Amino acid sequence: RRVLFRSISVDQRGNVYFGEENGRVRKIDQNTGIISTFTGGGDSIGSDIPATSKFLFRPTSTALEPNGDVVILDGAVIWRVTIRDGIIHYVAGGTSGFGGDGGPANSAHFRRPAYVTSAPNGDILIADTSNFRVRRMRAGRIDTVAGTDFSPNLSPANSAILNFPAGAVSDGAGGFAIADGGNGLVRAISSSGTITN
C-alpha cells in the first residue's frame, strides 16, 4: 500500500523516523531494517501515555533532540516522545491562531505550522507558516525569532516579513537558516538576531 510520508529525521544511531498521513510516526531500525510504528495509530487523545496508544491526526514533521527524544508536529500541536520510556507528552499548541510569545510554550498557538527542528543547544524551532513567523521554544518559553505579519537585509530578524516559511535548521552556532518559501529564498539568522538573504 502507498502512504504519503513527510519529514525524515535520523538519530545518532542511524534510525530513521518519519510521519505518515495516516496518523503515525514510523521508525526504521538501522540494524535490522525493520519498520515499526513509533507513535500514533491508537485511540487515546491524552498526554503522558504510551506513544503507541496515542491518536495522531496528521504528523507532518519530526525532529531529534540532542538527548535522543523525538519531537513531533501534528497539525498545530507539538508533542515529545521521551525515548527512555516511550511516553508521549504534550509540549505546545492546540487551537489554531497566534499567541503565547513571551510566555510558557504550553500557552502558544500556531497557524498551519509546517516544520519543527531541534538545535544542538536544545532549542526547538517551528516554521509557523501561516503566521509568517519562525518561533523558538527555549527553556519552556516561546518567542518569535523571525518574521512579523520581505524586509531588507540586516534588519532585526524579529521584524522581518517572511512569506510562508516552510522550514528551519540550526547552524550549530546559535543561528539558523529559514526556507522563506513564498519569497523563494533561503535566509540566514545570525546568533545576534540579524537576517540576511
Salt bridges, closest charged atoms under 4 A:
GLU20 OE2 - ARG26 NE 3.62
GLU21 OE2 - ARG6 NH2 2.28
ASP48 OD1 - HIS89 ND1 2.60
GLU65 OE1 - ARG80 NE 2.61
ASP101 OD1 - ARG135 NH2 2.96
ASP123 OD2 - ARG138 NH2 2.73
ASP128 OD2 - ARG135 NH1 2.73
ASP149 OD1 - ARG133 NH1 3.36
ASP180 OD2 - ARG187 NH1 3.23
